[in-house]
Amino acid sequence: MSWGMDAGRQPLGFLYPASRPSAAAPWTASTPWIREVLHLPSVDRPPVPLVTTLYLPPGDGPFPLWVFNHGKSFGGNTRAQPRFEPIALARMLVRHGYAVAAPNRKGFADSGGVHCSHWLNPLAGACCCARDIWAGVQGLLAHPKIDDGRIIVAGHSYGSLGTLAYGGEPHPGVRALVNFMGGLRAEQDDGWQEPLLRAFRHLGQRSRCPSLWFYGRNDSFWSIELARAMHAAYIERGAPAEFVDVGHFRDDAHGLVLDEAGVVRWWPEVARLLVVSGMCGD
């Protein structure tokens, strides 16, 4: 499986023009950062722009990188989905010296192209996502403030399924994957669980990249039992993946990683991952 061209660092001209760095209201003086909006090229011919928000700590870097991939809202036009800005996660990671990138895949928000997937074939959808994730990482490698040897790729919901697919052929600098409540399900129809389990089983057969998984007990998308079954299918052939049960969170654990109040649930495990994966320094 090949997501794109060479995985090496491309010249800076490989990026579409970036916006001038700007500040955002949710940040405070105690958490300084630089915010850039990049237009990264997809692997399509001709390429289309993948609009990506990049949060950088102050200083020259290079900084270790987190790439965080968005989910998909139920119903509606994916273009109407707002540009992804994971403020809660970015705030915590930037404070600890990490750059955080939030790419919008094709057909979402103001990125170019068309989004194509269906719950009947979640594996195909995951692979389509992985192509855009690969392109996003590839474009970010050209940024002068990014350390191309220390990267974690993570995702939420549908973005996590794509992240696990990307893990079958990651860039050399990727140390680990993080799955926050990953999967893809039908909005109305029944019978989506078995195709999803088959997709996780296939993805686990291909990946040897370590991964950390978070699922909750009151997730409106998947029960904790199904989440454990997805994990069991993924590790069936030896894929290294650690499962974390975060318990109950507010009215719906599916949104934990997007909520400031959820940080205390995931940060201790992520902090440990940062140490064991060598993201804290070599």
Backbone as CSV, one residue per row, in Angstrom:
resi,resn,N_x,N_y,N_z,CA_x,CA_y,CA_z,C_x,C_y,C_z
1,MET,0.858,-1.185,0.000,0.000,0.000,0.000,0.893,1.234,0.000
2,SER,0.603,2.178,-0.844,1.420,3.377,-0.921,0.516,4.597,-0.889
3,TRP,0.792,5.492,0.063,-0.067,6.672,0.209,0.365,7.804,-0.712
4,GLY,1.635,7.868,-1.064,2.074,8.998,-1.860,3.437,8.770,-2.451
5,MET,4.217,9.841,-2.579,5.533,9.758,-3.198,6.581,9.497,-2.125
6,ASP,7.785,10.034,-2.297,8.856,9.796,-1.346,8.481,10.345,0.022
7,ALA,8.922,9.651,1.068,8.590,10.068,2.427,9.641,10.975,3.035
8,GLY,10.603,11.443,2.254,11.642,12.310,2.800,11.165,13.734,2.949
9,ARG,12.022,14.566,3.526,11.683,15.979,3.708,11.686,16.675,2.353
10,GLN,10.612,17.371,2.046,10.500,18.114,0.800,10.949,19.556,1.024
11,PRO,11.361,20.271,-0.028,11.681,21.684,0.135,10.456,22.468,0.566
12,LEU,10.689,23.622,1.196,9.583,24.398,1.756,8.580,24.798,0.688
13,GLY,9.012,24.929,-0.563,8.093,25.265,-1.631,7.029,24.226,-1.879
14,PHE,7.182,23.044,-1.270,6.180,21.983,-1.396,4.875,22.385,-0.729
15,LEU,4.943,23.299,0.258,3.731,23.764,0.919,3.042,24.813,0.057
16,TYR,1.723,24.830,0.148,0.997,25.980,-0.362,1.312,27.169,0.544
17,PRO,1.073,28.392,0.103,1.367,29.534,0.964,0.617,29.445,2.286
18,ALA,1.316,29.782,3.356,0.717,29.772,4.691,0.212,31.164,5.025
19,SER,-0.766,31.204,5.897,-1.240,32.502,6.365,-0.206,33.097,7.309
20,ARG,-0.307,34.365,7.520,0.543,35.004,8.517,0.169,34.465,9.896
21,PRO,1.167,34.131,10.761,0.831,33.653,12.103,-0.101,34.626,12.815
22,SER,-1.068,34.081,13.541,-2.053,34.922,14.206,-2.396,34.358,15.574
23,ALA,-3.002,35.172,16.405,-3.389,34.751,17.743,-4.855,34.364,17.755
24,ALA,-5.242,33.571,18.736,-6.634,33.142,18.864,-7.118,33.410,20.276
25,ALA,-8.350,33.838,20.418,-8.875,34.279,21.703,-8.809,33.241,22.820
26,PRO,-9.045,31.929,22.548,-9.070,30.987,23.665,-7.750,30.833,24.403
27,TRP,-6.647,31.296,23.829,-5.355,31.149,24.478,-5.102,32.326,25.411
28,THR,-4.288,32.087,26.439,-4.003,33.122,27.427,-2.510,33.399,27.455
29,ALA,-2.137,34.449,28.162,-0.729,34.814,28.264,0.099,33.719,28.917
30,SER,-0.539,32.872,29.715,0.201,31.798,30.392,0.474,30.617,29.465
31,THR,-0.147,30.599,28.276,0.108,29.535,27.308,0.422,30.160,25.955
32,PRO,1.611,30.768,25.818,1.950,31.434,24.561,2.117,30.426,23.431
33,TRP,1.784,30.850,22.239,1.873,29.979,21.063,1.839,30.822,19.802
34,ILE,2.200,30.197,18.710,2.062,30.790,17.384,1.099,29.909,16.601
35,ARG,0.132,30.518,15.953,-0.867,29.771,15.194,-0.721,30.104,13.720
36,GLU,-0.530,29.083,12.907,-0.428,29.257,11.465,-1.507,28.431,10.774
37,VAL,-1.973,28.909,9.641,-2.890,28.138,8.807,-2.169,27.821,7.505
38,LEU,-1.962,26.530,7.250,-1.223,26.064,6.087,-2.167,25.437,5.086
39,HIS,-1.832,25.528,3.808,-2.551,24.833,2.749,-1.601,23.779,2.202
40,LEU,-1.728,22.543,2.684,-0.822,21.470,2.310,-1.390,20.709,1.118
41,PRO,-0.552,20.288,0.169,-1.062,19.619,-1.037,-1.429,18.169,-0.774
42,SER,-2.553,17.741,-1.304,-2.926,16.333,-1.261,-2.041,15.548,-2.226
43,VAL,-2.169,14.223,-2.211,-1.380,13.394,-3.129,-2.080,13.214,-4.471
44,ASP,-3.225,13.844,-4.662,-3.951,13.743,-5.927,-3.201,14.466,-7.040
45,ARG,-3.532,14.133,-8.277,-2.971,14.811,-9.443,-4.117,15.365,-10.281
46,PRO,-4.339,16.692,-10.294,-3.553,17.690,-9.572,-3.902,17.701,-8.082
47,PRO,-2.989,18.181,-7.240,-3.271,18.216,-5.804,-4.313,19.260,-5.465
48,VAL,-4.994,19.035,-4.359,-5.918,20.027,-3.807,-5.406,20.405,-2.422
49,PRO,-5.747,21.598,-1.918,-5.232,22.030,-0.623,-5.949,21.347,0.544
50,LEU,-5.166,20.903,1.506,-5.662,20.402,2.778,-5.382,21.485,3.810
51,VAL,-6.431,22.184,4.229,-6.258,23.329,5.118,-5.949,22.817,6.522
52,THR,-4.823,23.261,7.069,-4.276,22.701,8.301,-3.923,23.811,9.273
53,THR,-4.430,23.714,10.490,-4.045,24.644,11.541,-2.858,24.057,12.291
54,LEU,-1.802,24.861,12.444,-0.591,24.437,13.140,-0.370,25.336,14.350
55,TYR,-0.270,24.725,15.521,0.008,25.435,16.768,1.456,25.157,17.155
56,LEU,2.232,26.223,17.350,3.649,26.093,17.648,3.984,26.742,18.983
57,PRO,4.857,26.120,19.772,5.371,26.803,20.969,6.250,27.985,20.546
58,PRO,6.521,28.905,21.450,7.451,29.985,21.114,8.858,29.430,20.950
59,GLY,9.668,30.092,20.146,11.037,29.650,19.950,11.276,29.162,18.536
60,ASP,12.512,28.767,18.284,12.927,28.393,16.933,12.715,26.922,16.614
61,GLY,12.557,26.077,17.630,12.416,24.651,17.382,13.751,24.038,16.976
62,PRO,13.745,22.889,16.295,12.537,22.194,15.834,11.811,21.488,16.971
63,PHE,10.469,21.435,16.851,9.625,20.860,17.885,9.114,19.488,17.468
64,PRO,9.005,18.562,18.427,8.314,17.310,18.127,6.868,17.603,17.750
65,LEU,6.298,16.763,16.896,5.004,17.066,16.263,3.933,16.052,16.625
66,TRP,2.741,16.580,16.931,1.508,15.791,17.008,0.634,16.166,15.820
67,VAL,0.195,15.178,15.068,-0.790,15.400,14.008,-2.103,14.803,14.485
68,PHE,-3.147,15.632,14.594,-4.416,15.202,15.172,-5.510,15.299,14.120
69,ASN,-6.123,14.143,13.803,-7.060,14.024,12.683,-8.509,13.986,13.158
70,HIS,-9.344,14.784,12.523,-10.716,15.009,12.955,-11.646,13.854,12.603
71,GLY,-12.791,13.839,13.250,-13.855,12.891,12.947,-14.832,13.452,11.934
72,LYS,-15.991,12.787,11.846,-17.035,13.193,10.905,-18.348,13.305,11.655
73,SER,-19.010,14.443,11.532,-20.301,14.642,12.181,-21.366,13.781,11.520
74,PHE,-22.346,13.347,12.304,-23.477,12.609,11.738,-24.297,13.541,10.854
75,GLY,-24.624,13.063,9.654,-25.539,13.803,8.783,-24.918,15.067,8.219
76,GLY,-25.582,15.628,7.241,-25.187,16.920,6.710,-24.022,16.852,5.737
77,ASN,-23.669,18.008,5.242,-22.606,18.175,4.266,-21.274,18.291,4.996
78,THR,-20.273,17.478,4.610,-18.978,17.548,5.297,-18.321,18.910,5.112
79,ARG,-18.664,19.606,4.033,-18.097,20.944,3.840,-18.627,21.935,4.865
80,ALA,-19.795,21.642,5.419,-20.359,22.526,6.443,-19.731,22.283,7.812
81,GLN,-18.956,21.218,7.926,-18.266,20.936,9.182,-17.183,21.995,9.377
82,PRO,-17.131,22.649,10.518,-16.167,23.746,10.689,-14.729,23.253,10.658
83,ARG,-13.826,24.155,10.293,-12.409,23.812,10.303,-12.012,23.285,11.675
84,PHE,-11.286,22.205,11.684,-10.954,21.509,12.923,-9.887,22.274,13.696
85,GLU,-10.212,22.631,14.942,-9.265,23.293,15.832,-9.395,22.670,17.218
86,PRO,-8.580,21.661,17.527,-8.682,20.927,18.799,-8.000,21.693,19.935
87,ILE,-8.653,22.731,20.413,-8.033,23.672,21.345,-7.590,22.985,22.638
88,ALA,-8.432,22.109,23.198,-8.091,21.498,24.488,-6.813,20.680,24.383
89,LEU,-6.714,19.838,23.370,-5.518,19.019,23.190,-4.317,19.879,22.834
90,ALA,-4.504,20.827,21.927,-3.389,21.668,21.505,-2.839,22.484,22.672
91,ARG,-3.714,23.017,23.501,-3.267,23.823,24.639,-2.328,23.017,25.537
92,MET,-2.717,21.775,25.832,-1.925,20.951,26.738,-0.577,20.581,26.113
93,LEU,-0.589,20.195,24.857,0.641,19.738,24.227,1.599,20.885,23.929
94,VAL,1.085,22.005,23.467,1.954,23.158,23.204,2.611,23.620,24.496
95,ARG,1.862,23.589,25.583,2.418,23.970,26.885,3.626,23.114,27.251
96,HIS,3.637,21.857,26.770,4.741,20.947,27.064,5.775,20.889,25.940
97,GLY,5.696,21.827,24.989,6.751,21.949,24.005,6.532,21.217,22.697
98,TYR,5.284,20.806,22.417,4.989,20.075,21.188,4.252,20.959,20.196
99,ALA,4.589,20.818,18.925,3.772,21.406,17.867,2.580,20.496,17.624
100,VAL,1.427,21.098,17.337,0.203,20.329,17.082,-0.376,20.783,15.755
101,ALA,-0.592,19.828,14.857,-1.186,20.123,13.549,-2.551,19.468,13.462
102,ALA,-3.523,20.209,12.936,-4.894,19.710,12.776,-5.297,19.856,11.311
103,PRO,-4.988,18.858,10.475,-5.356,18.947,9.051,-6.828,18.629,8.828
104,ASN,-7.411,19.282,7.839,-8.764,18.960,7.393,-8.652,18.159,6.100
105,ARG,-9.221,16.969,6.089,-9.094,16.086,4.945,-9.934,16.593,3.765
106,LYS,-9.759,15.960,2.624,-10.486,16.391,1.418,-11.986,16.376,1.664
107,GLY,-12.643,17.435,1.206,-14.090,17.520,1.303,-14.617,18.007,2.628
108,PHE,-13.734,18.279,3.592,-14.156,18.786,4.893,-13.793,20.263,5.025
109,ALA,-14.717,21.030,5.616,-14.493,22.453,5.869,-14.055,23.132,4.573
110,ASP,-12.921,23.863,4.613,-12.504,24.604,3.427,-11.359,23.930,2.686
111,SER,-11.096,22.648,2.964,-10.147,21.902,2.139,-10.761,21.617,0.773
112,GLY,-9.910,21.352,-0.213,-10.399,21.047,-1.548,-10.829,19.595,-1.675
113,GLY,-11.255,19.240,-2.872,-11.593,17.854,-3.155,-12.920,17.416,-2.601
114,VAL,-13.152,16.102,-2.652,-14.419,15.499,-2.254,-14.150,14.382,-1.259
115,HIS,-14.964,14.325,-0.212,-14.873,13.244,0.762,-15.724,12.064,0.284
116,CYS,-15.112,10.880,0.280,-15.826,9.680,-0.166,-15.656,8.563,0.853
117,SER,-16.739,8.110,1.457,-16.698,6.917,2.307,-18.127,6.499,2.623
118,HIS,-18.262,5.253,3.081,-19.572,4.736,3.465,-19.353,3.667,4.508
119,TRP,-20.274,3.586,5.464,-20.115,2.626,6.549,-20.093,1.191,6.052
120,LEU,-20.640,0.918,4.857,-20.625,-0.447,4.327,-19.205,-0.938,4.050
121,ASN,-18.280,-0.008,3.832,-16.885,-0.370,3.578,-15.971,0.541,4.389
122,PRO,-15.938,0.352,5.704,-15.112,1.223,6.535,-13.625,1.104,6.239
123,LEU,-13.185,-0.051,5.733,-11.776,-0.184,5.396,-11.393,0.745,4.246
124,ALA,-12.234,0.805,3.217,-11.962,1.721,2.105,-11.965,3.163,2.593
125,GLY,-12.915,3.503,3.460,-12.947,4.857,4.007,-11.695,5.168,4.801
126,ALA,-11.236,4.202,5.606,-10.028,4.398,6.396,-8.824,4.642,5.497
127,CYS,-8.739,3.901,4.398,-7.605,4.054,3.485,-7.649,5.392,2.760
128,CYS,-8.836,5.866,2.424,-8.958,7.200,1.832,-8.488,8.274,2.811
129,CYS,-8.891,8.125,4.058,-8.418,9.051,5.097,-6.901,8.999,5.214
130,ALA,-6.346,7.780,5.174,-4.903,7.606,5.368,-4.102,8.321,4.291
131,ARG,-4.616,8.358,3.068,-3.918,9.090,2.000,-3.795,10.567,2.342
132,ASP,-4.870,11.138,2.877,-4.818,12.552,3.253,-3.949,12.769,4.491
133,ILE,-3.979,11.826,5.421,-3.111,11.937,6.601,-1.647,11.881,6.172
134,TRP,-1.333,10.950,5.260,0.033,10.848,4.745,0.452,12.173,4.103
135,ALA,-0.430,12.744,3.297,-0.109,14.006,2.628,0.101,15.123,3.639
136,GLY,-0.736,15.152,4.681,-0.578,16.182,5.699,0.755,16.081,6.415
137,VAL,1.127,14.873,6.825,2.420,14.685,7.482,3.548,15.068,6.523
138,GLN,3.445,14.632,5.288,4.479,14.933,4.296,4.677,16.432,4.142
139,GLY,3.599,17.177,4.047,3.720,18.619,3.930,4.323,19.254,5.166
140,LEU,3.953,18.754,6.331,4.469,19.326,7.579,5.963,19.082,7.754
141,LEU,6.489,18.015,7.147,7.921,17.749,7.243,8.760,18.876,6.647
142,ALA,8.176,19.676,5.765,8.899,20.778,5.136,8.987,22.006,6.032
143,HIS,8.243,22.014,7.121,8.218,23.199,7.979,9.522,23.280,8.780
144,PRO,10.182,24.424,8.783,11.490,24.522,9.448,11.452,24.344,10.962
145,LYS,10.272,24.454,11.570,10.191,24.314,13.027,9.734,22.927,13.468
146,ILE,9.629,21.986,12.540,9.164,20.635,12.861,10.341,19.667,12.888
147,ASP,10.413,18.874,13.936,11.400,17.800,14.061,10.852,16.569,13.337
148,ASP,11.439,16.223,12.201,10.884,15.133,11.397,11.210,13.751,11.953
149,GLY,11.945,13.684,13.063,12.248,12.403,13.678,11.427,12.087,14.905
150,ARG,10.563,13.021,15.315,9.740,12.807,16.515,8.306,13.225,16.207
151,ILE,7.507,12.250,15.798,6.137,12.513,15.363,5.207,11.486,15.997
152,ILE,4.059,11.950,16.475,2.952,11.077,16.846,1.752,11.461,15.993
153,VAL,1.080,10.465,15.443,-0.127,10.702,14.652,-1.315,10.171,15.452
154,ALA,-2.300,11.014,15.645,-3.461,10.678,16.470,-4.727,11.059,15.736
155,GLY,-5.848,10.625,16.273,-7.116,10.980,15.657,-8.267,10.793,16.616
156,HIS,-9.409,11.333,16.220,-10.651,11.206,16.983,-11.714,10.599,16.082
157,SER,-12.392,9.553,16.541,-13.510,8.950,15.839,-13.079,8.457,14.447
158,TYR,-13.725,8.934,13.382,-13.371,8.509,12.025,-11.908,8.830,11.710
159,GLY,-11.409,9.941,12.257,-10.004,10.290,12.067,-9.058,9.294,12.704
160,SER,-9.505,8.622,13.766,-8.683,7.577,14.381,-8.630,6.339,13.507
161,LEU,-9.749,5.988,12.878,-9.738,4.846,11.972,-8.753,5.108,10.837
162,GLY,-8.773,6.309,10.288,-7.803,6.675,9.259,-6.379,6.665,9.773
163,THR,-6.192,7.094,11.020,-4.864,7.083,11.632,-4.314,5.667,11.712
164,LEU,-5.150,4.715,12.113,-4.701,3.323,12.188,-4.384,2.765,10.808
165,ALA,-5.130,3.182,9.789,-4.803,2.772,8.430,-3.466,3.366,7.994
166,TYR,-3.242,4.622,8.309,-1.957,5.267,8.020,-0.810,4.512,8.690
167,GLY,-1.065,3.914,9.842,-0.037,3.186,10.568,0.500,1.977,9.844
168,GLY,-0.139,1.540,8.769,0.392,0.445,7.967,1.612,0.846,7.163
169,GLU,1.756,2.148,6.891,2.912,2.646,6.143,3.219,4.078,6.593
170,PRO,3.629,4.246,7.838,3.864,5.602,8.358,5.191,6.173,7.878
171,HIS,5.367,7.464,8.051,6.653,8.090,7.793,7.688,7.579,8.800
172,PRO,8.971,7.597,8.444,9.996,7.036,9.320,10.057,7.662,10.710
173,GLY,9.716,8.940,10.847,9.822,9.610,12.138,8.663,9.385,13.077
174,VAL,7.642,8.623,12.653,6.455,8.415,13.498,6.776,7.395,14.583
175,ARG,6.638,7.819,15.840,6.980,6.965,16.977,5.791,6.147,17.471
176,ALA,4.570,6.669,17.317,3.389,5.977,17.847,2.135,6.589,17.253
177,LEU,1.013,5.862,17.425,-0.314,6.325,17.042,-1.168,6.430,18.295
178,VAL,-2.136,7.347,18.286,-3.077,7.459,19.399,-4.491,7.484,18.828
179,ASN,-5.327,6.588,19.345,-6.698,6.397,18.876,-7.658,6.856,19.969
180,PHE,-8.337,7.970,19.733,-9.377,8.455,20.640,-10.744,8.068,20.066
181,MET,-11.349,6.997,20.597,-12.712,6.608,20.268,-12.910,6.384,18.774
182,GLY,-12.000,5.637,18.138,-11.995,5.493,16.695,-13.019,4.516,16.143
183,GLY,-13.452,4.780,14.891,-14.372,3.890,14.193,-15.194,4.630,13.159
184,LEU,-16.103,3.892,12.527,-17.044,4.458,11.556,-18.316,3.627,11.615
185,ARG,-19.464,4.285,11.772,-20.715,3.550,11.927,-21.821,4.151,11.071
186,ALA,-22.888,3.353,10.910,-24.057,3.836,10.188,-24.801,4.853,11.036
187,GLU,-25.434,5.789,10.365,-26.234,6.776,11.080,-27.613,6.235,11.427
188,GLN,-28.196,5.402,10.552,-29.538,4.883,10.772,-29.586,3.364,10.678
189,ASP,-28.894,2.795,9.696,-29.024,1.375,9.374,-28.330,0.485,10.400
190,ASP,-28.765,-0.772,10.441,-28.138,-1.776,11.281,-27.065,-2.520,10.487
191,GLY,-26.290,-3.335,11.186,-25.343,-4.216,10.529,-23.975,-3.636,10.277
192,TRP,-23.653,-2.491,10.883,-22.367,-1.844,10.618,-21.230,-2.401,11.469
193,GLN,-21.566,-3.159,12.513,-20.509,-3.615,13.429,-19.550,-4.605,12.778
194,GLU,-20.071,-5.590,12.021,-19.201,-6.614,11.442,-18.225,-6.051,10.419
195,PRO,-18.657,-5.202,9.470,-17.662,-4.596,8.572,-16.591,-3.808,9.326
196,LEU,-16.994,-3.154,10.407,-16.034,-2.377,11.177,-15.018,-3.289,11.859
197,LEU,-15.473,-4.391,12.437,-14.550,-5.346,13.060,-13.585,-5.925,12.023
198,ARG,-14.096,-6.216,10.832,-13.214,-6.739,9.782,-12.157,-5.700,9.394
199,ALA,-12.563,-4.442,9.357,-11.610,-3.383,9.027,-10.512,-3.300,10.078
200,PHE,-10.889,-3.322,11.348,-9.875,-3.276,12.408,-8.946,-4.486,12.327
201,ARG,-9.500,-5.653,12.027,-8.673,-6.865,11.920,-7.644,-6.710,10.787
202,HIS,-8.101,-6.201,9.647,-7.193,-6.013,8.507,-6.113,-4.983,8.840
203,LEU,-6.485,-3.879,9.460,-5.510,-2.839,9.773,-4.471,-3.350,10.762
204,GLY,-4.898,-4.149,11.720,-3.964,-4.705,12.692,-2.979,-5.674,12.069
205,GLN,-3.366,-6.339,11.015,-2.453,-7.261,10.334,-1.295,-6.522,9.673
206,ARG,-1.504,-5.268,9.321,-0.496,-4.501,8.583,0.394,-3.649,9.471
207,SER,-0.050,-3.303,10.653,0.664,-2.302,11.448,1.522,-2.935,12.534
208,ARG,2.735,-2.416,12.683,3.584,-2.735,13.826,3.993,-1.464,14.564
209,CYS,3.275,-0.371,14.265,3.516,0.898,14.949,2.758,0.881,16.278
210,PRO,3.408,1.117,17.408,2.701,1.083,18.696,1.544,2.075,18.720
211,SER,0.456,1.684,19.358,-0.692,2.581,19.449,-1.309,2.539,20.840
212,LEU,-1.906,3.662,21.219,-2.583,3.830,22.500,-4.032,4.171,22.201
213,TRP,-4.961,3.402,22.796,-6.389,3.528,22.485,-7.167,4.010,23.704
214,PHE,-8.075,4.973,23.487,-8.955,5.482,24.540,-10.416,5.280,24.137
215,TYR,-11.188,4.622,25.003,-12.638,4.469,24.800,-13.332,4.608,26.151
216,GLY,-14.601,5.062,26.109,-15.357,5.296,27.330,-16.567,4.397,27.459
217,ARG,-17.190,4.442,28.618,-18.309,3.558,28.933,-19.670,4.157,28.594
218,ASN,-19.724,5.439,28.287,-21.005,6.032,27.864,-20.819,6.765,26.541
219,ASP,-20.146,6.095,25.612,-19.921,6.629,24.273,-21.173,6.369,23.433
220,SER,-21.707,7.403,22.815,-22.936,7.252,22.029,-22.696,6.557,20.692
221,PHE,-21.443,6.394,20.292,-21.136,5.744,19.021,-20.890,4.250,19.188
222,TRP,-20.169,3.833,20.226,-19.881,2.410,20.434,-19.856,2.075,21.912
223,SER,-20.386,0.921,22.235,-20.342,0.436,23.611,-18.911,0.060,23.956
224,ILE,-18.617,-0.031,25.240,-17.282,-0.436,25.669,-17.011,-1.875,25.242
225,GLU,-18.063,-2.691,25.160,-17.883,-4.076,24.710,-17.444,-4.126,23.241
226,LEU,-18.086,-3.301,22.398,-17.685,-3.259,20.999,-16.275,-2.688,20.874
227,ALA,-15.964,-1.670,21.656,-14.622,-1.090,21.605,-13.568,-2.141,21.933
228,ARG,-13.825,-2.952,22.948,-12.869,-4.012,23.298,-12.784,-5.060,22.184
229,ALA,-13.898,-5.330,21.527,-13.881,-6.277,20.412,-13.068,-5.726,19.240
230,MET,-13.174,-4.424,18.972,-12.373,-3.809,17.917,-10.889,-3.911,18.257
231,HIS,-10.558,-3.678,19.514,-9.167,-3.796,19.952,-8.669,-5.230,19.811
232,ALA,-9.497,-6.191,20.225,-9.106,-7.603,20.122,-8.870,-8.005,18.668
233,ALA,-9.725,-7.515,17.759,-9.552,-7.814,16.340,-8.247,-7.213,15.822
234,TYR,-7.936,-6.006,16.263,-6.740,-5.300,15.788,-5.454,-6.000,16.230
235,ILE,-5.403,-6.475,17.469,-4.175,-7.071,17.997,-4.059,-8.567,17.705
236,GLU,-5.028,-9.121,16.996,-5.104,-10.557,16.751,-3.819,-11.122,16.146
237,ARG,-3.190,-10.366,15.263,-1.969,-10.829,14.590,-0.718,-10.148,15.133
238,GLY,-0.799,-9.576,16.321,0.398,-9.055,16.965,0.606,-7.564,16.916
239,ALA,-0.351,-6.788,16.410,-0.186,-5.341,16.409,-0.114,-4.831,17.843
240,PRO,0.871,-3.997,18.179,1.012,-3.500,19.547,0.046,-2.351,19.827
241,ALA,-0.926,-2.580,20.693,-1.939,-1.560,20.982,-2.405,-1.705,22.421
242,GLU,-2.306,-0.632,23.186,-2.737,-0.624,24.584,-4.110,0.027,24.700
243,PHE,-5.019,-0.614,25.400,-6.401,-0.148,25.537,-6.579,0.537,26.895
244,VAL,-7.179,1.729,26.890,-7.468,2.470,28.114,-8.967,2.720,28.201
245,ASP,-9.582,2.245,29.262,-11.001,2.493,29.545,-11.081,3.753,30.399
246,VAL,-11.615,4.841,29.824,-11.677,6.113,30.548,-12.933,6.239,31.397
247,GLY,-13.772,5.200,31.415,-14.976,5.236,32.227,-16.045,6.142,31.639
248,HIS,-16.888,6.689,32.509,-17.945,7.608,32.080,-17.404,9.034,32.047
249,PHE,-17.867,9.804,31.050,-17.468,11.209,30.955,-18.654,12.037,30.499
250,ARG,-19.047,12.982,31.321,-20.191,13.858,31.036,-21.366,13.033,30.505
251,ASP,-22.077,13.570,29.490,-23.213,12.860,28.908,-22.795,11.913,27.792
252,ASP,-21.556,12.058,27.291,-21.121,11.254,26.149,-19.598,11.238,26.120
253,ALA,-19.002,10.098,26.392,-17.547,9.981,26.417,-16.920,10.161,25.041
254,HIS,-17.727,10.145,23.985,-17.163,10.288,22.637,-16.441,11.618,22.470
255,GLY,-16.879,12.628,23.200,-16.283,13.948,23.055,-15.185,14.268,24.052
256,LEU,-14.700,13.299,24.768,-13.747,13.541,25.852,-12.522,14.320,25.398
257,VAL,-11.893,13.930,24.298,-10.632,14.556,23.892,-10.828,15.986,23.395
258,LEU,-12.048,16.363,23.060,-12.320,17.712,22.571,-12.738,18.662,23.683
259,ASP,-12.782,18.173,24.905,-13.303,18.911,26.057,-12.161,19.200,27.026
260,GLU,-12.065,20.453,27.475,-11.030,20.815,28.460,-11.111,19.929,29.700
261,ALA,-12.327,19.559,30.109,-12.484,18.745,31.312,-11.991,17.316,31.108
262,GLY,-11.809,16.909,29.860,-11.350,15.551,29.586,-9.848,15.371,29.663
263,VAL,-9.100,16.471,29.732,-7.637,16.383,29.703,-7.107,15.503,30.828
264,VAL,-7.684,15.615,32.012,-7.174,14.849,33.157,-7.358,13.353,32.953
265,ARG,-8.252,12.952,32.047,-8.486,11.528,31.799,-7.435,10.934,30.864
266,TRP,-7.000,11.730,29.863,-6.078,11.159,28.880,-4.633,11.579,29.054
267,TRP,-4.389,12.714,29.698,-3.025,13.222,29.754,-2.043,12.294,30.484
268,PRO,-2.365,11.686,31.623,-1.369,10.823,32.277,-0.874,9.687,31.380
269,GLU,-1.782,9.053,30.635,-1.369,7.970,29.742,-0.568,8.503,28.554
270,VAL,-0.972,9.655,28.015,-0.238,10.250,26.914,1.148,10.696,27.366
271,ALA,1.242,11.277,28.563,2.546,11.694,29.077,3.490,10.505,29.196
272,ARG,2.967,9.375,29.616,3.787,8.166,29.704,4.230,7.717,28.311
273,LEU,3.316,7.781,27.331,3.659,7.423,25.966,4.766,8.308,25.423
274,LEU,4.704,9.601,25.718,5.713,10.532,25.242,7.103,10.134,25.743
275,VAL,7.160,9.618,26.958,8.451,9.211,27.531,8.940,7.921,26.878
276,VAL,8.070,6.898,26.854,8.523,5.583,26.373,8.793,5.573,24.868
277,SER,8.153,6.478,24.121,8.375,6.534,22.677,9.530,7.437,22.282
278,GLY,10.162,8.091,23.255,11.279,8.959,22.964,10.895,10.322,22.423
279,MET,9.634,10.708,22.591,9.194,12.018,22.100,9.699,13.163,22.955
280,CYS,10.165,12.868,24.147,10.616,13.919,25.056,12.044,14.348,24.792
281,GLY,12.715,13.684,23.884,14.097,14.056,23.560,14.953,12.828,23.379
282,ASP,15.987,12.963,22.574,16.902,11.864,22.302,18.275,12.174,22.864
